[in-house]
Amino acid sequence: MQISDVTQAASALQQFLQQQQPVTVLTGAGLSTDSGIPDYRDAKGQWKRNPPMQHQEFMRDGELRKRYWGRSMHGWPVLYHAQPNAAHHALAELQHQGLLGTIITQNVDGLHQRAGSHDVIDLHGYANDMVCMSCQARSPRLAMHERCIDLNPHFAALQAGSAPDGDADLETDFSDFRVPDCTACGGILKPDVVYFGDNVPRERVERAQAALRNSGGLLVIGSSLMVFSGFRFARQAAADSQPIALLTLGTTRADSLAQLRLNTDISETLSSLLLSPA
């Protein structure tokens, strides 16, 4: 069933949650766009811009790391200062009511936790943390940002628009950008997130799979599921004959697997659901 009216979508979703509670939720970038964080894909699941950097590119190419950190100086503050939107708060309330179980998120912004959700699995990590790729020392992303500004004040003075996951639309000569190294061992510092071309830690995947297996169904919000790290959970639910609901504007990779497709605004639909009588 596909629904494109917000009121009807909220009613259908409420019935789905009440019948299948607790439901596992999988969220993607479309959930955080109302918080001012750009997403990667359009309504057809196609890239809006060039695909993000691959893990191996980041590790082997010092010039690409200069470009990454030069752009990040302008893009990451948008991610850092973003606030939870109505949809994040609605999901926290639905979880508090017992309708939702574990929230698995593909986002790296930490906004579910800031909205009050518990039992959240950050599938792709958390962008405000750093990890050294040599000694595994951890540090705050804010410290890296401030070191970049101190070493590269001329880049900090440039203007750039924000892009997904702390990137920015900035094209210039980055050859003289100075990238800070790990203060403990001099190794390469990387945001503690899973880049494209890298693998989600197995323990994290298994924990998410177990949460889904022990729930009544799967609700996907704001994700096209074009990346396998998220689509695997739709495949798992379908294989286990668990019902699937999609709340996402546009096409998803799991359209043929879902029993309920809600092609409506995420924040409006979830807010309307909370206002509906139980």
Salt bridges, closest charged atoms under 4 A:
ASP39 OD1 - LYS48 NZ 2.57
GLU63 OE2 - LYS66 NZ 3.26
ASP129 OD2 - ARG138 NH2 3.53
ASP167 OD1 - ARG71 NE 2.87
ASP169 OD1 - ARG49 NH1 2.63
GLU171 OE2 - ARG67 NH2 2.85
GLU171 OE2 - ARG71 NH1 2.85
ASP176 OD2 - HIS154 NE2 3.57
ASP192 OD2 - ARG138 NH2 2.64
ASP198 OD2 - HIS55 ND1 3.52
GLU203 OE2 - ARG207 NE 3.20
GLU206 OE2 - ARG202 NE 3.30
ASP255 OD2 - ARG261 NH2 3.32
